[in-house]
């Protein structure tokens, strides 16, 4: 299935689609936060908000797969970056604890 998408779409379109889907995922995450916290009410219930998040997450994963096919990121480099960012995130959380 990957080849079906990769062949007709140029790299720029894959990047644009990824950006669009990432924005939609961010929007769905914010909507779910509102549904859960109820400080800024939304007519969308938590269940519907979770459904929206799952759909956008799937869209982003699909685009990331296409990104991988087009750009072949270096897995070792990506894993090092992820580990560095995870450590920084954990350190910040630790520092924020009373």
N, C-alpha and C positions, 0 to 999 in steps of 0.2 A: 504494500500500500504506500510505503514511503516514496517509492519511485514515481508513482502516479502524481503526487503533489510536487515533487522536486523538479521534475522535468519541465512542466509548463510555466512554473513561476520563477521569475528571476530573484536573485538574492535580496534585492531591495524590497520586493513585495513580501518576502518571508519576514524581513525585519519589520516592515510596517505592520504586518499582521500580528507579529509577536508584541509589538508596542501596544497595539490596540487591545489585544487580549489581556495584557498585563494591566492596562488601565481599567478594563472591565473587572478583572479579578480584585484590584484594589477597591473599586467601588463596591463590589459585593462584600468584601471584608468589612468595609466601613458600615454598610447596611446591616450586616449581621451584628456588629458591635452595638449599633443603635437598638436593634431588636432585643439583644441580650440585656443591655444595661438599662434601657427604658428611661434614660435621663433626657433624651431628645427623641420622643416617640416617633415611630414610623408605622404606617398602616400595614407594612409587611410583617408577618409573624415570623417567629424564630425558625419554624420548619421550612417556610418558603425561602427565608434568607439562607439557610443551610443548603437548600437545593440550588439556589443561585450561585453560591460559593463553589459547590461541587462542579457545576457546569463550567464555570469560568476557569476553575483549576484544571479541568480536563482540557479545555481549549488551550491554556498556556502550556500544558505538558505536550500537547500535539505540536505546537509551534516550536517548543524547545527541541523536540525530536527532529524537526525540519532544520532548525538552526544547526544542530549537530551534524546533520547530513551535508549541509552547505559549507560550514566553516571548520568542522573537525577540531574543536577546541582540545588542547592538550590536557588530558585527564589528570595527569600528575600536577600540573600547574593549578588547575581548578581545585583539586583536593587540598593543596597547600593553602590557597587563598581561603577556602571554606574553613579549614582548621584555624587559621589566623583570626578570621572574623568570629568564629564560634568562641574562641578563647577571649577575645575582646568583649563580646557580648556577655559571657559568663562573668568576667572581671567587673564589668559595669554593674551587673545585677548584684554581685557580692558587695561592691562598694556602696550600693544604695541601701543595703540592709542596715537596720539600726544596731 
